[in-house]
């Protein structure tokens, strides 16, 4: 369990980073409590970047992390994410563990690179060639857990490659197991929404999860 002293220390770090790098730098502290997954944010600086506030829920990174063995969790630096309104962020995530090795908190940094990418794209038009480029889709940072669940469901359908109306049982199992692996069912009442979306009963849903 994250102590008040350690929580305050992480909040100090978050504030220092945000002040150092300015209003384009969002810093978030998530408290890890499996019983309160929907309200993990205990501190956020420059929350206007993702339009989140204290008491809002986790990102996909947080949910996926809760599915892992704490010993397997490693910090993740310098990767791309995106907001609901399409801004691209440069992100890093650091995991804080207690003396017992259990995950207690997550410190996330999201730097809004929108203006930099706009300038880069302008320059790119002058330097572009016919060589193919690999495109990496940035991870989505939700404003709340409902947005996150909607995004995960969308990804699960994209994985199968066909709308729900045309899915076989095997297709639905694949989609739902994807959601399970991503931690979607840690979100409160997610089972009801997923079962309704895939037009199956909750009993069938739990069988598909395995």
SERO-4910 file (N, C-alpha, C, O; in steps of 0.05 Angstrom, whole numbers):
BEGIN
 pado doro    nc1    nc2    nc3   cac1   cac2   cac3    cc1    cc2    cc3    oc1    oc2    oc3
  Unk    A     17    -24      0      0      0      0     18     25      0     37     27     15
  Unk    A     11     44    -17     27     68    -20     22     86      5      0     93     11
  Unk    A     44     92     19     42    109     43     37    138     35     43    146     13
  Unk    A     27    153     54     22    182     49     48    196     43     49    214     26
  Unk    A     69    188     57     95    201     53    106    196     25    115    215     12
  Unk    A    104    171     16    113    165    -11     96    178    -33    105    186    -54
  Unk    A     70    179    -27     51    192    -46     58    221    -49     59    232    -71
  Unk    A     64    234    -27     71    263    -27     98    267    -42    101    287    -56
  Unk    A    116    248    -39    142    250    -52    138    248    -83    150    263    -98
  Unk    A    121    230    -92    116    227   -120    102    252   -131    107    260   -154
  Unk    A     84    263   -115     71    288   -123     91    311   -126     88    328   -144
  Unk    A    110    312   -109    131    332   -111    147    329   -137    153    349   -151
  Unk    A    154    304   -143    169    299   -168    152    308   -192    163    320   -210
  Unk    A    127    301   -192    109    308   -214    108    338   -218    109    348   -241
  Unk    A    106    352   -196    104    382   -198    130    393   -209    130    411   -225
  Unk    A    153    382   -199    179    392   -208    183    388   -237    193    406   -251
  Unk    A    176    365   -247    179    358   -276    162    377   -293    171    388   -313
  Unk    A    137    381   -284    118    398   -299    128    427   -300    126    440   -321
  Unk    A    138    437   -278    148    464   -277    173    467   -295    176    486   -309
  Unk    A    190    447   -293    215    447   -309    209    448   -339    223    463   -353
  Unk    A    190    433   -349    186    431   -377    161    446   -388    156    446   -412
  Unk    A    146    459   -370    126    477   -379     99    465   -384     94    441   -379
  Unk    A     81    481   -395     53    474   -397     47    452   -417     25    441   -417
  Unk    A     66    445   -434     62    423   -453     69    396   -441     67    376   -455
  Unk    A     77    396   -416     86    371   -403     66    363   -381     64    376   -360
  Unk    A     51    342   -386     33    331   -366     47    310   -350     61    293   -361
  Unk    A     44    310   -323     55    290   -306     33    279   -289     18    294   -276
  Unk    A     30    252   -288      8    239   -274     19    219   -254     38    204   -259
  Unk    A      7    218   -230     13    197   -210    -12    180   -207    -33    190   -199
  Unk    A     -9    154   -212    -30    135   -208    -24    119   -182     -2    109   -179
  Unk    A    -44    117   -164    -41     99   -141    -53     72   -149    -75     71   -158
  Unk    A    -38     51   -144    -47     25   -152    -63     12   -129    -52      6   -108
  Unk    A    -88      9   -134   -106     -5   -115   -126    -20   -131   -144     -9   -144
  Unk    A   -124    -47   -131   -141    -63   -148   -171    -61   -141   -188    -68   -157
  Unk    A   -177    -50   -118   -205    -46   -110   -216    -19   -119   -240    -15   -117
  Unk    A   -198     -2   -129   -207     25   -138   -194     31   -165   -183     52   -169
  Unk    A   -196     12   -184   -183     15   -210   -194     39   -226   -179     52   -240
  Unk    A   -219     45   -222   -232     66   -239   -224     94   -230   -230    114   -245
  Unk    A   -210     97   -208   -203    124   -198   -174    124   -188   -168    129   -165
  Unk    A   -156    119   -206   -128    115   -199   -111    140   -196    -91    140   -183
  Unk    A   -120    162   -209   -103    186   -210   -105    201   -183   -127    210   -175
  Unk    A    -82    204   -169    -82    219   -144    -68    246   -147    -69    263   -129
  Unk    A    -55    250   -170    -42    276   -175    -38    279   -205    -31    260   -219
  Unk    A    -42    303   -215    -38    309   -244    -31    338   -247    -44    356   -237
  Unk    A     -9    342   -262      0    369   -269     -5    374   -299      1    356   -315
  Unk    A    -15    398   -306    -21    404   -334    -41    384   -346    -37    375   -369
  Unk    A    -61    378   -331    -81    359   -340    -97    368   -364   -112    352   -376
  Unk    A    -94    393   -372   -109    402   -396   -100    388   -421   -114    388   -441
  Unk    A    -76    375   -420    -66    361   -444    -83    337   -451    -90    333   -475
  Unk    A    -91    322   -431   -109    299   -436   -137    303   -425   -154    285   -426
  Unk    A   -141    327   -413   -167    334   -401   -175    314   -379   -198    306   -377
  Unk    A   -156    306   -363   -161    289   -340   -157    304   -314   -144    325   -313
  Unk    A   -168    292   -293   -167    305   -266   -162    285   -245   -163    261   -250
  Unk    A   -156    294   -221   -153    276   -198   -179    260   -194   -201    272   -195
  Unk    A   -176    234   -191   -200    217   -188   -208    204   -213   -225    186   -213
  Unk    A   -197    212   -236   -203    198   -261   -188    171   -262   -171    165   -245
  Unk    A   -195    156   -282   -186    128   -284   -160    125   -298   -147    144   -307
  Unk    A   -152     99   -302   -125     93   -313   -124     94   -343   -145     94   -357
  Unk    A   -100     94   -353    -95     90   -382    -92     61   -388    -92     44   -369
  Unk    A    -90     54   -413    -87     26   -421    -61     14   -409    -61     -9   -402
  Unk    A    -41     31   -407    -15     21   -396    -19     12   -367     -8     -9   -359
  Unk    A    -35     27   -352    -40     19   -324    -55     -7   -322    -48    -25   -307
  Unk    A    -76    -10   -338    -91    -35   -338    -74    -59   -345    -76    -80   -333
  Unk    A    -59    -56   -367    -42    -78   -375    -21    -85   -354    -15   -109   -350
  Unk    A    -11    -65   -340      8    -70   -319     -3    -86   -296     10   -103   -285
  Unk    A    -28    -81   -289    -41    -96   -267    -45   -125   -273    -49   -141   -255
  Unk    A    -43   -132   -299    -45   -160   -307    -19   -175   -304    -19   -200   -306
  Unk    A      3   -161   -300     29   -174   -300     39   -181   -272     30   -170   -252
  Unk    A     58   -199   -271     73   -205   -247     91   -181   -241    105   -172   -259
  Unk    A     90   -170   -217    107   -146   -210    136   -149   -218    149   -129   -225
  Unk    A    147   -173   -217    175   -177   -224    180   -173   -254    203   -168   -261
  Unk    A    159   -175   -270    163   -172   -299    159   -143   -308    165   -136   -331
  Unk    A    150   -126   -290    145    -98   -297    170    -82   -299    187    -81   -281
  Unk    A    174    -68   -322    197    -51   -326    188    -24   -335    168    -21   -349
  Unk    A    204     -4   -328    198     24   -337    198     25   -367    213     10   -380
  Unk    A    182     42   -378    179     45   -407    184     74   -415    168     92   -406
  Unk    A    204     80   -430    212    107   -436    209    114   -466    213     98   -484
  Unk    A    201    139   -470    202    151   -497    186    137   -518    197    128   -539
  Unk    A    160    133   -513    142    121   -533    120    141   -539    116    160   -525
  Unk    A    106    136   -561     85    154   -570     57    145   -560     51    122   -559
  Unk    A     41    165   -552     13    161   -545     -3    182   -559      8    200   -572
  Unk    A    -29    181   -557    -47    201   -570    -70    206   -552    -79    190   -536
  Unk    A    -81    230   -555   -104    239   -540   -129    235   -557   -128    229   -581
  Unk    A   -152    239   -545   -178    235   -559   -180    255   -582   -192    249   -603
  Unk    A   -169    279   -578   -171    299   -599   -149    298   -620   -146    316   -637
  Unk    A   -133    276   -619   -113    271   -640    -85    281   -635    -68    278   -653
  Unk    A    -80    294   -612    -53    304   -607    -34    280   -601    -42    261   -588
  Unk    A     -9    282   -611     11    261   -607     28    269   -583     39    292   -583
  Unk    A     32    251   -564     48    256   -541     72    238   -540     71    215   -549
  Unk    A     93    249   -529    117    233   -524    117    225   -494    117    243   -477
  Unk    A    116    199   -489    110    190   -462    132    172   -450    147    159   -464
  Unk    A    132    173   -423    149    154   -408    133    146   -383    119    162   -372
  Unk    A    137    121   -375    122    110   -352    142     97   -333    157     79   -341
  Unk    A    140    105   -308    158     93   -287    141     80   -266    121     92   -257
  Unk    A    149     57   -257    134     41   -238    147     41   -210    171     35   -207
  Unk    A    131     49   -190    142     51   -163    133     26   -147    109     21   -145
  Unk    A    152     11   -136    146    -13   -121    154     -9    -92    172      5    -86
  Unk    A    139    -22    -74    145    -21    -46    167    -40    -38    178    -55    -55
  Unk    A    174    -41    -13    195    -59     -3    188    -88     -7    206   -105     -9
  Unk    A    163    -95     -9    155   -122    -13    154   -130    -43    148   -153    -50
  Unk    A    162   -111    -60    163   -117    -89    137   -112   -103    136   -115   -128
  Unk    A    116   -105    -89     90   -101   -102     88    -73   -113     99    -54   -102
  Unk    A     74    -71   -136     70    -45   -149     52    -28   -132     30    -36   -125
  Unk    A     61     -3   -127     45     15   -110     35     40   -125     14     52   -119
  Unk    A     51     49   -145     44     73   -159     57     74   -187     76     59   -192
  Unk    A     47     91   -204     58     95   -230     61    125   -235     43    141   -230
  Unk    A     84    133   -244     89    161   -251     92    163   -282    109    150   -293
  Unk    A     74    178   -294     74    179   -324     79    208   -333     67    227   -322
  Unk    A     95    211   -353    101    237   -365     91    237   -394     98    219   -409
  Unk    A     75    257   -401     64    259   -428     70    287   -439     58    307   -430
  Unk    A     88    289   -458     96    315   -469     82    319   -496     85    303   -515
  Unk    A     67    340   -498     51    346   -522     70    356   -544     82    378   -542
  Unk    A     73    340   -565     92    346   -587     77    357   -612     89    358   -633
  Unk    A     52    364   -608     36    372   -632     49    393   -649     50    391   -673
  Unk    A     58    415   -635     70    437   -650     96    428   -663    102    437   -685
  Unk    A    111    411   -650    136    401   -661    131    383   -685    145    385   -705
  Unk    A    110    366   -683    104    349   -706     94    365   -729     99    358   -753
  Unk    A     78    386   -724     69    403   -746     92    415   -761     93    416   -785
  Unk    A    112    425   -746    136    436   -759    152    414   -774    162    419   -796
  Unk    A    153    391   -762    167    368   -774    154    360   -800    167    354   -820
  Unk    A    127    359   -800    112    352   -824    116    372   -847    118    364   -870
  Unk    A    118    397   -839    124    418   -860    151    413   -873    154    415   -897
  Unk    A    171    407   -856    198    401   -867    198    375   -882    212    373   -902
  Unk    A    182    356   -873    182    330   -886    172    332   -915    181    317   -932
  Unk    A    154    350   -920    144    354   -947    167    361   -966    165    356   -990
  Unk    A    187    374   -956    209    382   -972    230    360   -975    247    361   -993
  Unk    A    230    341   -957    250    320   -957    240    292   -964    255    273   -964
  Unk    A    213    290   -969    201    264   -973    212    250   -998    218    263  -1018
  Unk    A    214    224   -996    223    207  -1019    201    186  -1024    181    185  -1010
  Unk    A    206    169  -1043    187    148  -1050    191    122  -1034    177    102  -1038
  Unk    A    211    123  -1015    216     99   -999    193     95   -980    183    114   -968
  Unk    A    184     69   -976    162     64   -957    171     68   -929    195     65   -922
  Unk    A    152     77   -912    158     82   -884    140     65   -866    116     63   -872
  Unk    A    151     54   -845    135     39   -826    121     59   -808    133     77   -797
  Unk    A     95     54   -804     79     72   -787     71     57   -761     62     34   -762
  Unk    A     76     69   -739     69     58   -713     46     74   -701     48     98   -697
  Unk    A     24     61   -695      1     74   -684      5     80   -654      9     61   -639
  Unk    A      5    105   -646      9    112   -618    -13    101   -600    -36     98   -609
  Unk    A     -6     94   -576    -26     84   -556    -45    107   -549    -38    131   -549
  Unk    A    -70    100   -542    -91    119   -536    -91    126   -506    -91    107   -490
  Unk    A    -92    151   -499    -95    159   -471   -124    169   -468   -131    190   -479
  Unk    A   -140    155   -453   -168    162   -450   -172    184   -430   -156    189   -413
  Unk    A   -195    198   -433   -203    218   -413   -215    206   -389   -212    216   -367
  Unk    A   -228    182   -392   -240    168   -370   -242    138   -377   -235    131   -400
  Unk    A   -250    121   -358   -250     93   -362   -270     84   -384   -266     63   -397
  Unk    A   -291     99   -387   -311     92   -408   -299     96   -436   -303     79   -453
  Unk    A   -283    117   -439   -269    121   -465   -249     99   -469   -246     89   -491
  Unk    A   -235     91   -448   -215     70   -450   -228     43   -458   -218     30   -476
  Unk    A   -250     37   -446   -264     12   -452   -274     12   -481   -271     -8   -496
  Unk    A   -285     35   -490   -294     38   -518   -270     33   -537   -273     20   -558
  Unk    A   -247     45   -530   -224     42   -548   -214     13   -548   -206      3   -570
  Unk    A   -214      0   -526   -205    -28   -525   -224    -46   -541   -215    -64   -555
  Unk    A   -250    -41   -539   -270    -56   -555   -265    -52   -585   -265    -71   -600
  Unk    A   -259    -27   -592   -254    -20   -620   -229    -35   -630   -228    -46   -652
  Unk    A   -208    -37   -613   -184    -51   -620   -189    -81   -622   -178    -94   -640
  Unk    A   -207    -92   -605   -212   -120   -606   -227   -128   -632   -223   -149   -643
  Unk    A   -244   -110   -641   -259   -114   -667   -239   -112   -690   -241   -127   -709
  Unk    A   -222    -92   -689   -202    -88   -710   -183   -113   -712   -175   -120   -734
  Unk    A   -177   -125   -689   -160   -149   -689   -172   -171   -705   -158   -185   -719
  Unk    A   -199   -175   -702   -212   -196   -717   -216   -188   -746   -215   -205   -764
  Unk    A   -222   -163   -751   -224   -153   -779   -252   -155   -791   -255   -155   -815
  Unk    A   -272   -158   -774   -300   -159   -784   -319   -149   -763   -313   -151   -739
  Unk    A   -342   -137   -771   -361   -127   -751   -373   -150   -735   -372   -173   -743
  Unk    A   -384   -143   -711   -394   -163   -693   -416   -180   -706   -417   -204   -702
  Unk    A   -432   -168   -723   -454   -182   -736   -444   -205   -753   -459   -224   -758
  Unk    A   -419   -204   -762   -408   -225   -780   -389   -243   -765   -377   -261   -777
  Unk    A   -385   -239   -739   -366   -255   -724   -377   -282   -718   -400   -286   -711
  Unk    A   -359   -302   -719   -365   -329   -710   -359   -330   -680   -349   -311   -668
  Unk    A   -365   -353   -668   -359   -357   -640   -329   -354   -635   -320   -341   -616
  Unk    A   -313   -366   -653   -284   -364   -650   -274   -335   -652   -256   -328   -638
  Unk    A   -287   -319   -669   -280   -291   -672   -285   -276   -646   -269   -260   -636
  Unk    A   -308   -282   -634   -316   -268   -609   -297   -277   -586   -290   -260   -569
  Unk    A   -290   -302   -585   -272   -312   -565   -245   -297   -567   -233   -289   -547
  Unk    A   -236   -294   -592   -210   -280   -597   -212   -251   -587   -193   -241   -574
  Unk    A   -234   -237   -594   -237   -209   -586   -238   -207   -555   -225   -189   -544
  Unk    A   -254   -224   -543   -258   -222   -514   -233   -230   -498   -227   -218   -478
  Unk    A   -218   -249   -508   -193   -256   -495   -172   -234   -498   -156   -229   -480
  Unk    A   -173   -220   -521   -157   -196   -524   -163   -175   -503   -146   -164   -490
  Unk    A   -189   -170   -498   -198   -151   -478   -189   -160   -450   -180   -143   -434
  Unk    A   -191   -185   -445   -182   -196   -419   -152   -191   -415   -144   -183   -393
  Unk    A   -137   -197   -435   -107   -193   -433   -100   -164   -430    -79   -158   -418
  Unk    A   -116   -146   -440   -111   -117   -438   -121   -106   -411   -117    -82   -406
  Unk    A   -134   -123   -395   -143   -113   -369   -170    -99   -370   -177    -86   -351
  Unk    A   -185   -102   -392   -210    -88   -395   -230    -95   -373   -246    -79   -365
  Unk    A   -229   -120   -363   -249   -129   -343   -242   -120   -315   -256   -128   -296
  Unk    A   -221   -105   -312   -215    -92   -286   -232    -67   -283   -234    -57   -261
  Unk    A   -243    -58   -305   -260    -34   -304   -288    -42   -294   -300    -62   -302
  Unk    A   -299    -26   -275   -324    -32   -263   -347    -34   -284   -349    -17   -301
  Unk    A   -362    -55   -282   -385    -61   -299   -378    -64   -329   -395    -62   -346
  Unk    A   -352    -69   -335   -344    -73   -362   -357    -98   -374   -362    -99   -398
  Unk    A   -361   -119   -358   -373   -144   -367   -400   -139   -380   -406   -151   -400
  Unk    A   -416   -122   -367   -443   -117   -378   -441   -104   -406   -456   -112   -424
  Unk    A   -423    -84   -408   -421    -70   -434   -410    -88   -456   -420    -87   -478
  Unk    A   -390   -104   -449   -378   -121   -469   -397   -143   -478   -400   -148   -502
  Unk    A   -412   -155   -459   -432   -175   -466   -453   -164   -484   -461   -177   -504
  Unk    A   -462   -140   -478   -483   -128   -495   -472   -121   -522   -486   -125   -542
  Unk    A   -447   -111   -524   -435   -104   -550   -433   -129   -568   -438   -127   -592
  Unk    A   -424   -151   -556   -420   -175   -572   -445   -193   -574   -444   -215   -585
  Unk    A   -467   -183   -562   -493   -197   -563   -491   -225   -552   -500   -244   -564
  Unk    A   -479   -227   -528   -477   -253   -514   -485   -248   -485   -486   -226   -476
  Unk    A   -490   -270   -471   -497   -268   -442   -471   -265   -426   -449   -271   -436
  Unk    A   -474   -255   -401   -451   -253   -384   -439   -280   -378   -415   -283   -374
  Unk    A   -456   -300   -376   -447   -328   -371   -429   -337   -394   -407   -348   -390
  Unk    A   -437   -331   -419   -421   -338   -442   -396   -322   -443   -374   -332   -450
  Unk    A   -398   -297   -435   -374   -279   -434   -352   -291   -416   -329   -293   -424
  Unk    A   -360   -300   -392   -341   -311   -373   -329   -337   -383   -306   -344   -378
  Unk    A   -345   -353   -398   -335   -377   -411   -314   -371   -432   -294   -385   -435
  Unk    A   -319   -349   -447   -300   -341   -468   -274   -331   -456   -252   -335   -468
  Unk    A   -276   -318   -433   -251   -309   -420   -234   -332   -412   -209   -330   -412
  Unk    A   -247   -354   -404   -232   -378   -396   -220   -376   -369   -207   -395   -360
***
